[in-house]
Amino acid sequence: MVSARRSFQGVLPIAALPRLGEALAGTEGTAQYELDFGRDEFGTAYLDLRVQAPLTLTCQRTLEPFVLPVTLDSRLGLIRSEREEAALPPEVEPLLVADDGKLNLADVIEDELLLALPLVPVNPDSTLPEEVVGPGPEEVSSGEGRSDNPFAVLRELKKR
């Protein structure tokens, strides 16, 4: 595929990606992908990968599911041994290829989507409930027994 500079595009159901499905709140939707194989000016084989997928995650702020649109655009340098990694340009991520030279493209797409998942998913449109946040600063009067110094209680205990 590299020598022929092959290109592929298609749609992959998110439900068909079992490892990714374990990290998601739901497996609805599809991942649209474009793959381009080739060689760069230094003769290094590469795979250009572009993926767009709506991933359903659980917001760690509200514990509600939300859809995070993920867009990937990366170049993977196809290497056969870890020694070849040093020869890759800095913007190219290494992808170790088996000795037979075959790749499972669904696994490559799944790996890249897993790497794109946020460590702590938070819905950007979410807000914390008032019972978690408590009253706002305008709702708390300044003289209701609340000291500015959190150690004032300890000072009183020490005096006894």
Residue, then its C-alpha position, 0 to 999 in steps of 0.5 A: m500500500v505504501s509503494a502504490r500510495r493507496s488511499f482509503q476512506g470509509v465509516l466504521p461503527i464505534a460499536a465495532l471497536p471493543r476496547l474503545g467501547e469499554a471507555l465510553a458511556g455509549t457506542e452509538g455513532t460511526a467514525q469517519y476515516e481517511l487513510d493515505f499511505g506513502r513515503d516522505e522525502f527521506g524514504t520513510a513509509y508513513l500513514d496519514l490518518r484523519v478521523q472524525a467521531p462523536l464519542t459518548l463519554t461520562c462527564q466527571r463533573t455531573l456524571e451525565p453522558f455527553v457527546l464529545p466530537v473528536t477530530l484526529d489528523s496525524r501522520l504515523g511513521l511505519i517502522r519495523s523496529e524500535r531503532e528506526e524511531a530515532a530517524l522519524p521527524p519530530e512531528v511523526e508518531p511511530l507505529l510499529v509494524a509486524d514483520d509480515g508488514k500487515l496492519n489491522l487498520a481498525d486497530v490503528i483507528e481504535d488506538e488513535l481514538l483511545l489516545a485522543l480521549p481526555l484523561v478526565p472527561v468534562n462536558p464544557d456546557s455543564t455546571l455544578p449543581e447548587e447543592v455541591v457549589g453552595p450559596g454564592p458569595e452574595e448570598v453569604s452575609s459577612g457577619e454570620g460567624r464565619s471567620d476569614n481565618p480558617f485557623a481561628v477555631l484552632r486558636e480558640l482551642k489552644k487558649r483553653 
